């Protein structure tokens, strides 16, 4: 039998091995990492046997090249952070040991819980960036998704699969609808989406206080007000139901986020709509010259960005909190900007940068608790990472501008340098 006839078998095997490994790893069964690593090995083994190893090398090289700059940025930020700790009288070795032990082992469940909503908001911001847009209002769309999830979670009493599907779809659609006016203003008047989406984000935050009072509004713990809890049938499944050793709070929202990242990646790189979005983000005039409807695609892109950010709020309510708190100050929308930038706006990269942000936050908490080193060190490291990544974009932009001006000058002088 020819190896090419086994293509479906290899693909299905790689997917199954990868999914099992991910579920194990997120359930704190850390040996699952070997299955996660085995999945791409199976895939590229098939690619090498069915085509040739030179083709595999060409496929892997761009991936490694794209990883190089972010990895260098992260390592450099860690080195600078260590120097800052030395200058301020702290032990960087002790600090990093505590931080990585906390983020990757001790508080691993918190890292996952932190990363889950960041995947959705990171995807939201990254998708908008691909269209040349800045969806800075993802925080507001997050609030809309959370309010819809709380309302439907309290009132919708249907079989779990049906009710959760409805909550996600309706939550995403209403969060998308919340971006309707900013999208319309962008297309019709040119109003900048940074201003309009930011204004709507503030509106959503204050609307949530009214909503919470209308859906229970009882004071609970340190939070001024909180809604009534959602029905148990509307809870997302926990990993503990698969692996008893898993943390009782960790839910399958992280798997939904990974699935959504794969969907967004497919849309951007395998569909006509995705090509048009990327073309507009590169050069609106050139895209228009190719017959692409710039206004229509910008409008849809902002709505879809809202849809993705809304999923973050839905997941947080049905997966972790099971109610909605006032003055939550989650910051998932704002942090989604950092996650998207660090991932160079690539949907698959967002998964890893969201996990990195979650690890740094959880590890920073553990570091502060066990070593008394201030958590502000972690924020400094995160800021340096972002600075280095953004500096890369600035350098690339300046290089392109200088090259373009030099080329124009050469052409104007008749080719004489």
C-alpha positions as CSV (number, residue, x, y, z in Angstrom):
1,X,0.0,0.0,0.0
2,X,1.4,3.4,-0.9
3,X,2.1,5.8,2.0
4,X,-0.1,8.5,0.4
5,X,-3.2,6.3,0.8
6,X,-2.6,6.4,4.6
7,X,-2.9,10.2,4.7
8,X,-6.3,10.2,6.7
9,X,-4.9,7.7,9.2
10,X,-1.8,9.8,9.9
11,X,-3.9,13.0,10.2
12,X,-6.5,11.4,12.5
13,X,-3.7,9.8,14.6
14,X,-1.9,13.1,15.0
15,X,-5.1,14.9,16.0
16,X,-6.1,12.2,18.6
17,X,-2.6,12.0,20.1
18,X,-2.5,15.9,20.3
19,X,-5.9,16.2,21.9
20,X,-5.3,13.5,24.5
21,X,-1.9,15.1,25.3
22,X,-3.5,18.5,25.7
23,X,-6.2,17.2,28.0
24,X,-3.7,15.4,30.1
25,X,-1.3,18.3,30.4
26,X,-4.0,20.8,31.3
27,X,-5.3,18.3,33.9
28,X,-1.8,18.5,35.5
29,X,-0.8,15.1,34.2
30,X,2.5,16.6,32.9
31,X,3.5,13.5,31.0
32,X,0.9,14.6,28.4
33,X,3.6,16.9,27.1
34,X,5.2,13.9,25.4
35,X,1.9,13.2,23.5
36,X,1.7,16.9,22.5
37,X,5.2,16.7,21.1
38,X,4.5,13.4,19.4
39,X,1.5,14.9,17.4
40,X,3.6,17.1,15.1
41,X,6.3,14.4,14.9
42,X,3.6,12.0,13.5
43,X,2.4,14.7,11.0
44,X,5.8,15.6,9.7
45,X,6.9,12.0,9.6
46,X,4.1,11.3,7.2
47,X,4.9,14.5,5.2
48,X,8.5,13.3,4.9
49,X,7.6,9.8,3.9
50,X,4.9,10.8,1.4
51,X,6.8,13.7,-0.2
52,X,10.4,14.3,0.7
53,X,12.3,15.6,3.6
54,X,13.3,18.8,1.8
55,X,9.6,19.8,1.6
56,X,9.3,19.2,5.3
57,X,12.4,21.4,5.9
58,X,10.8,24.2,3.8
59,X,7.6,23.9,5.9
60,X,9.3,24.0,9.2
61,X,11.8,26.7,8.5
62,X,9.3,29.6,8.3
63,X,7.8,28.4,11.6
64,X,11.2,28.4,13.3
65,X,12.0,31.8,11.8
66,X,8.8,33.3,13.1
67,X,9.6,31.9,16.6
68,X,13.1,33.3,16.7
69,X,12.3,37.0,17.3
70,X,9.7,36.4,20.1
71,X,12.0,33.9,21.8
72,X,14.9,36.3,21.7
73,X,12.6,39.1,23.0
74,X,11.5,36.9,26.0
75,X,15.0,35.8,26.8
76,X,16.3,39.4,26.6
77,X,13.5,40.6,28.9
78,X,14.3,37.9,31.4
79,X,18.0,39.0,31.4
80,X,17.1,42.7,31.8
81,X,14.7,41.7,34.6
82,X,17.5,39.8,36.3
83,X,19.8,42.9,36.1
84,X,17.0,45.1,37.6
85,X,16.6,42.6,40.5
86,X,20.4,42.6,41.2
87,X,20.5,46.4,41.2
88,X,17.6,46.6,43.6
89,X,19.0,44.0,46.0
90,X,17.0,40.9,45.0
91,X,18.2,37.4,44.1
92,X,17.1,36.8,40.4
93,X,17.9,33.0,40.6
94,X,15.6,32.6,43.7
95,X,13.0,34.8,42.1
96,X,12.9,33.0,38.7
97,X,12.9,29.6,40.4
98,X,9.8,30.6,42.4
99,X,8.1,32.2,39.5
100,X,8.5,29.3,37.1
101,X,7.8,26.7,39.7
102,X,4.7,28.6,40.7
103,X,3.5,29.3,37.1
104,X,4.3,25.9,35.6
105,X,3.8,23.5,38.6
106,X,2.3,24.8,41.8
107,X,-0.1,27.3,40.4
108,X,-0.5,25.6,37.0
109,X,-4.2,25.6,37.3
110,X,-4.2,29.3,37.8
111,X,-2.0,29.8,34.8
112,X,-4.6,28.0,32.6
113,X,-7.5,29.9,34.1
114,X,-5.7,33.2,33.5
115,X,-4.9,32.2,29.9
116,X,-8.3,31.0,28.8
117,X,-10.1,34.4,28.4
118,X,-6.8,35.9,27.1
119,X,-6.9,33.5,24.1
120,X,-10.3,34.9,23.1
121,X,-9.5,38.6,23.6
122,X,-6.0,38.0,22.0
123,X,-7.7,36.5,18.9
124,X,-10.1,39.4,18.8
125,X,-7.4,42.0,18.8
126,X,-5.2,40.0,16.4
127,X,-8.0,39.5,13.9
128,X,-8.7,43.2,13.9
129,X,-5.0,44.0,13.5
130,X,-4.9,41.8,10.4
131,X,-7.5,44.1,8.8
132,X,-5.4,47.2,9.9
133,X,-7.8,47.9,12.8
134,X,-7.2,48.4,16.5
135,X,-10.1,46.8,18.5
136,X,-9.0,48.4,21.8
137,X,-12.6,47.9,23.1
138,X,-12.3,44.1,23.6
139,X,-12.8,44.8,27.3
140,X,-16.3,46.1,26.6
141,X,-17.2,43.2,24.4
142,X,-15.9,40.9,27.1
143,X,-18.4,42.5,29.6
144,X,-21.2,42.1,27.1
145,X,-20.4,38.4,26.7
146,X,-20.3,38.0,30.5
147,X,-23.6,39.7,31.0
148,X,-25.3,37.6,28.3
149,X,-23.9,34.4,29.9
150,X,-25.0,35.4,33.4
151,X,-28.5,36.2,32.2
152,X,-29.0,33.1,30.1
153,X,-27.2,31.0,32.6
154,X,-29.7,32.0,35.3
155,X,-32.8,31.8,33.1
156,X,-32.1,29.1,30.5
157,X,-33.1,25.6,31.8
158,X,-32.4,23.3,28.9
159,X,-30.2,20.2,28.5
160,X,-26.6,21.2,29.1
161,X,-25.3,20.8,25.6
162,X,-28.1,22.8,24.0
163,X,-28.1,25.6,26.7
164,X,-24.3,26.0,26.6
165,X,-24.3,26.1,22.8
166,X,-27.0,28.8,22.9
167,X,-25.2,30.8,25.5
168,X,-22.0,30.8,23.5
169,X,-23.7,31.7,20.2
170,X,-26.0,34.4,21.6
171,X,-23.2,35.8,23.8
172,X,-20.8,36.1,20.8
173,X,-23.5,37.5,18.5
174,X,-24.5,40.2,21.0
175,X,-20.9,41.1,21.7
176,X,-20.5,41.4,17.9
177,X,-23.6,43.6,17.7
178,X,-22.1,45.8,20.4
179,X,-19.4,46.7,17.8
180,X,-22.0,47.5,15.2
181,X,-22.0,51.3,15.8
182,X,-18.2,51.6,15.9
183,X,-18.0,49.5,12.7
184,X,-20.6,51.6,11.0
185,X,-19.0,54.9,12.0
186,X,-15.6,53.6,10.8
187,X,-17.0,52.7,7.4
188,X,-19.3,55.6,6.9
189,X,-17.5,58.5,8.5
190,X,-13.9,57.3,9.1
191,X,-14.3,57.6,12.8
192,X,-11.3,55.9,14.4
193,X,-12.1,52.6,16.0
194,X,-9.7,53.3,18.9
195,X,-11.9,56.1,20.1
196,X,-15.3,54.6,19.5
197,X,-14.5,51.1,20.8
198,X,-12.9,52.5,23.9
199,X,-15.9,54.7,24.6
200,X,-18.2,51.6,24.2
201,X,-15.9,49.6,26.6
202,X,-16.5,52.2,29.3
203,X,-20.2,52.1,28.7
204,X,-20.3,48.3,29.0
205,X,-18.4,48.5,32.3
206,X,-21.0,50.9,33.8
207,X,-23.9,49.0,32.3
208,X,-22.7,45.9,34.0
209,X,-23.3,47.5,37.4
210,X,-27.0,48.1,36.5
211,X,-27.3,44.6,35.1
212,X,-25.8,43.0,38.2
213,X,-28.3,44.8,40.5
214,X,-31.1,43.6,38.3
215,X,-29.9,40.0,38.4
216,X,-29.6,39.5,42.1
217,X,-27.4,42.4,43.2
218,X,-26.5,40.8,46.6
219,X,-23.3,41.8,48.3
220,X,-20.8,38.9,48.5
221,X,-17.3,38.9,50.0
222,X,-15.0,41.6,48.9
223,X,-17.1,42.4,45.8
224,X,-19.8,45.1,46.3
225,X,-22.5,43.2,44.3
226,X,-22.8,39.9,42.5
227,X,-25.5,38.3,40.4
228,X,-27.4,35.2,41.4
229,X,-25.4,32.0,40.5
230,X,-26.2,30.4,37.1
231,X,-27.8,27.0,37.0
232,X,-25.6,24.0,37.5
233,X,-26.7,22.6,34.1
234,X,-25.0,25.6,32.5
235,X,-21.6,25.0,34.0
236,X,-18.8,24.0,31.5
237,X,-17.4,20.6,32.1
238,X,-14.4,20.4,34.4
239,X,-11.2,18.4,33.7
240,X,-11.7,16.8,37.0
241,X,-14.5,14.7,35.5
242,X,-11.9,13.2,33.2
243,X,-8.9,13.1,35.5
244,X,-9.7,13.0,39.2
245,X,-6.3,14.5,40.0
246,X,-7.1,17.7,38.1
247,X,-7.8,21.0,39.9
248,X,-11.5,21.3,40.6
249,X,-11.7,24.8,39.0
250,X,-10.1,24.1,35.6
251,X,-12.6,23.7,32.9
252,X,-12.7,22.9,29.2
253,X,-12.8,26.5,28.1
254,X,-9.1,26.4,27.3
255,X,-9.9,23.6,24.7
256,X,-12.7,25.8,23.2
257,X,-10.1,28.7,23.0
258,X,-7.6,26.5,21.2
259,X,-10.3,25.3,18.9
260,X,-11.4,28.8,18.1
261,X,-7.7,29.8,17.4
262,X,-7.6,27.0,14.8
263,X,-10.8,28.2,13.3
264,X,-9.5,31.8,13.1
265,X,-6.2,30.6,11.6
266,X,-8.2,28.7,8.9
267,X,-10.3,31.7,8.1
268,X,-7.3,34.0,7.8
269,X,-5.1,31.7,5.7
270,X,-7.4,29.3,3.9
271,X,-10.4,31.4,2.8
272,X,-11.1,34.2,0.4
273,X,-12.5,36.4,3.2
274,X,-9.2,35.9,5.1
275,X,-7.1,36.8,2.1
276,X,-9.2,40.0,1.7
277,X,-8.8,40.9,5.3
278,X,-5.0,40.5,5.2
279,X,-4.8,42.4,1.9
280,X,-6.7,45.3,3.4
281,X,-4.4,45.2,6.4
282,X,-1.4,45.4,4.2
283,X,-2.6,48.1,1.9
284,X,-6.1,49.4,1.6
285,X,-5.6,51.1,-1.8
286,X,-3.9,48.1,-3.3
287,X,-6.8,45.9,-2.0
288,X,-9.4,48.3,-3.5
289,X,-7.5,48.1,-6.8
290,X,-7.9,44.4,-6.8
291,X,-11.7,44.8,-6.5
292,X,-11.9,44.0,-2.8
293,X,-14.7,45.8,-0.9
294,X,-12.7,47.5,1.8
295,X,-15.7,49.0,3.7
296,X,-17.6,45.7,3.8
297,X,-14.7,43.7,5.0
298,X,-13.7,46.2,7.7
299,X,-17.3,46.2,8.9
300,X,-17.4,42.4,9.1
301,X,-13.9,42.3,10.7
302,X,-14.9,44.6,13.6
303,X,-18.1,42.5,14.2
304,X,-16.1,39.3,14.2
305,X,-13.6,40.8,16.6
306,X,-16.4,41.6,18.9
307,X,-17.8,38.0,18.6
308,X,-14.4,36.6,19.7
309,X,-14.0,38.9,22.6
310,X,-17.6,38.1,23.7
311,X,-16.6,34.4,24.0
312,X,-14.0,35.4,26.7
313,X,-16.8,36.8,28.9
314,X,-19.1,33.8,28.3
315,X,-16.3,31.3,29.1
316,X,-15.4,33.2,32.3
317,X,-19.0,33.1,33.6
318,X,-20.0,29.5,32.6
319,X,-16.6,28.1,33.2
320,X,-15.1,29.7,36.3
321,X,-17.1,32.3,38.2
322,X,-20.7,30.9,37.6
323,X,-21.9,34.4,38.4
324,X,-20.9,38.0,37.5
325,X,-19.2,40.4,39.9
326,X,-19.3,44.2,40.0
327,X,-16.1,46.2,39.6
328,X,-14.4,43.0,38.3
329,X,-11.6,45.0,36.7
330,X,-10.6,41.8,34.8
331,X,-8.5,43.6,32.3
332,X,-8.7,40.7,29.9
333,X,-9.5,43.0,27.0
334,X,-6.6,45.3,27.6
335,X,-4.2,42.3,28.2
336,X,-5.5,40.8,25.0
337,X,-3.7,43.6,23.1
338,X,-0.4,42.6,24.7
339,X,-1.0,38.9,23.9
340,X,-1.8,39.7,20.3
341,X,1.2,41.9,19.8
342,X,3.6,39.3,21.4
343,X,2.1,36.7,19.0
344,X,2.7,38.9,16.0
345,X,-1.1,38.7,15.5
346,X,-0.9,35.0,14.5
347,X,-3.9,33.0,15.8
348,X,-1.8,30.0,16.7
349,X,0.8,32.2,18.4
350,X,-1.9,33.7,20.5
351,X,-2.4,30.3,22.3
352,X,1.2,30.3,23.5
353,X,1.5,34.0,24.4
354,X,-1.8,33.8,26.4
355,X,-0.4,30.8,28.3
356,X,2.9,32.7,28.8
357,X,0.9,35.7,30.2
358,X,-1.0,33.3,32.4
359,X,2.2,31.6,33.6
360,X,3.8,35.0,34.4
361,X,0.8,36.2,36.4
362,X,0.3,33.0,38.4
363,X,4.1,32.6,38.9
364,X,4.4,36.2,40.0
365,X,1.8,35.7,42.6
366,X,3.6,32.6,44.0
367,X,7.0,34.4,43.8
368,X,5.7,37.3,45.9
369,X,4.0,35.1,48.4
370,X,7.1,32.8,49.0
371,X,10.0,35.2,48.5
372,X,8.5,38.7,49.3
373,X,9.9,39.9,46.0
374,X,7.4,42.5,44.6
375,X,5.2,41.3,41.7
376,X,6.0,44.6,39.9
377,X,9.2,42.8,38.7
378,X,6.9,40.6,36.6
379,X,5.1,43.6,35.2
380,X,8.5,45.1,34.3
381,X,9.5,41.9,32.4
382,X,6.2,41.9,30.6
383,X,6.6,45.5,29.6
384,X,10.1,44.9,28.3
385,X,8.9,42.0,26.2
386,X,6.3,44.1,24.6
387,X,8.7,47.0,24.0
388,X,11.1,44.6,22.2
389,X,8.4,43.2,20.0
390,X,6.9,46.6,19.2
391,X,10.4,47.8,18.5
392,X,10.7,45.1,15.9
393,X,7.6,46.4,14.1
394,X,8.9,50.0,14.3
395,X,12.3,48.9,12.9
396,X,10.5,46.9,10.1
397,X,8.3,49.9,9.3
398,X,11.2,52.4,9.2
399,X,13.3,50.0,7.0
400,X,10.4,49.7,4.6
401,X,9.9,53.5,4.5
402,X,13.6,54.2,3.9
403,X,13.9,51.5,1.2
404,X,10.8,52.9,-0.5
405,X,12.1,56.5,-0.5
406,X,15.5,55.4,-1.7
407,X,14.0,53.4,-4.5
408,X,11.8,56.4,-5.5
409,X,14.9,58.7,-5.5
410,X,16.8,56.3,-7.7
411,X,14.0,56.0,-10.2
412,X,13.6,59.8,-10.3
413,X,17.3,60.2,-11.0
414,X,17.1,57.9,-13.9
415,X,18.6,54.9,-12.2
416,X,21.9,56.7,-11.2
417,X,22.7,56.1,-7.6
